Amino acid sequence: MARFARWTALAATALLVAGCSGSSSGSSEDESRDNDKAPAASPSDTTPGLPASLTSQKLDWNRCKATSDGPEPGGDWQCATLKVPLDWAKPTGETIDIALIRGKSTGEGSRIGSLLFNFGGPGGSGISGMPSYADLASELRGRYDLVSFDPRGVAASGGVRCRSDKEIQAAESVDGTPDDATEETTFLKDADDFGEGCAKSAGKLMAHVSTTDTARDMDLMRQVLGDKKMHYFGISYGTELGGVYAHLFPQNVGRLVLDAVVDPSADTVGHAKNQTRGFQRALDNYLKSTGQDPDEGSQKIADLLKKIDAEPLPTSSGRELTQTLALTGIVLPLYSEQGWPTLTSALDAAEAGDGSELLTLADGYNERDASGHYGTTTHSQRVISCLDDKARPTPEDAKELLPEFRKISPVFGEFMGWDTAGWCHDWPVPGQHESPEVTAPGAEPVLVVGNTGDPATPYEGARKMADELGKDVGVELTWKGEGHGAYGSGSSCVDDTVNAYLLDGKVPDDGKVCES
């Protein structure tokens, strides 16, 4: 079981995983001295109560190394390790390591500082995502060092693995939309087993991987990188992280871009409804593009999923395509309009009785490679989101919600309704809040970018984020487009507006609309 509001459109096209280490011997003398050249943050800019061993640490930038999950990023990418408190309530206590990656500014203009990226999730790796995103951000690199990181509990920063590859594949047979008492019991037991596996893997880190923890890590990054202000680009879940950072450290906000915006006012059920609407909206737009009536086309797909639920489809791999895998395969190409032809081909094949193409799409979403090894983005996602979210809807709550979810979407509603109960069922640690606090009085203007055709983070969330950030803080930019995210998606209007804000500090009028 995997929530669909994770990561960014980048994941739909490039599941590139790379690792880093601060112990490589391949760095030059200039690289090892580079952190000494960075302008230090002044004492008044640092977080109170932190020991000098943390605020004055020097990052040992070296060539990034390959990991068991992927090759080294190559090129001129450098990696280092930052030490942060395990428990921010005990800043002088035990520390953990946070993996960082950097591409130094190309020097095509006066250097502004570091531009920190988070590519979403929660659970997305910045170590793998940053090199893949670099071409889109090439103009920004002229004046910024491009920096990203693996948040705590993710990949190279103590990444959580809740199940083995064999266990993940076995769980693919669990019905995400239980039809009877036996299937419901299996569904909930699977959720419980997953949580227990996460607790065993994460240990004491399990209670310290919240969005608030990571936002505090980011401010320490800012200090150690030598930046007086935080310049940040957050995508998808990264917008929530950026909003929480702005709330905690409004005085340190520099130029923040939030693209593909999570609705900060929504609780667990609200997010599920928002996402159901978003994917149904994207599916409707896809169906219209093929000349189909959206209602009729959606019902046809819903009927196909019911058939697969009753009798999974064979595939060329020898594995079966279950209903949940089929739905996952449908979701992936909705992240980008470029994926729509692939969806057409996969649906046609499934209608003809061959589930191979939908299974390939589902494997891409689930980060399964040809050898049967799975990535752990969804593991980290669940550990982080279940620590963030206080609400724990019961199976009875989910059943009461199902009619409303089915009305929102005949394709996605059933799955998303049940997911409200299964996602954090009997989770080993309690959640922290109903919804994140993002008000940031006194902060510099934050650019909030919404896309009217976004499937995973529906457009309405952008206005809500801008409003909650506060008057004269949240500035909304709208793109009338398709896909998850707006920057780098084909709109010169969006790209030029974002670049002008980040490079020149030019804040657009609140409510600006890019038609193309």
Secondary structure as UniProt FT lines:
FT   HELIX           10..13
FT   TURN            22..23
FT   HELIX           29..37
FT   HELIX           43..45
FT   TURN            48..49
FT   HELIX           52..55
FT   STRAND          62..63
FT   TURN            68..69
FT   TURN            75..76
FT   STRAND          78..85
FT   TURN            88..89
FT   TURN            91..92
FT   STRAND          95..103
FT   STRAND          113..118
FT   TURN            121..123
FT   HELIX           126..133
FT   TURN            134..137
FT   HELIX           138..141
FT   TURN            142..143
FT   STRAND          144..149
FT   TURN            152..153
FT   TURN            155..156
FT   HELIX           165..171
FT   TURN            172..173
FT   HELIX           181..202
FT   HELIX           203..207
FT   HELIX           211..225
FT   STRAND          230..235
FT   HELIX           237..248
FT   HELIX           250..252
FT   STRAND          253..259
FT   TURN            264..265
FT   HELIX           268..289
FT   TURN            290..291
FT   HELIX           294..310
FT   STRAND          313..314
FT   TURN            316..317
FT   STRAND          320..321
FT   HELIX           323..331
FT   HELIX           332..335
FT   HELIX           337..339
FT   HELIX           340..351
FT   TURN            352..353
FT   HELIX           356..365
FT   TURN            366..367
FT   TURN            370..371
FT   HELIX           377..388
FT   HELIX           395..408
FT   TURN            410..412
FT   HELIX           413..422
FT   TURN            423..426
FT   TURN            441..442
FT   STRAND          446..453
FT   HELIX           460..469
FT   TURN            471..473
FT   STRAND          474..482
FT   TURN            487..490
FT   HELIX           492..504
FT   TURN            510..511
FT   STRAND          512..514
//
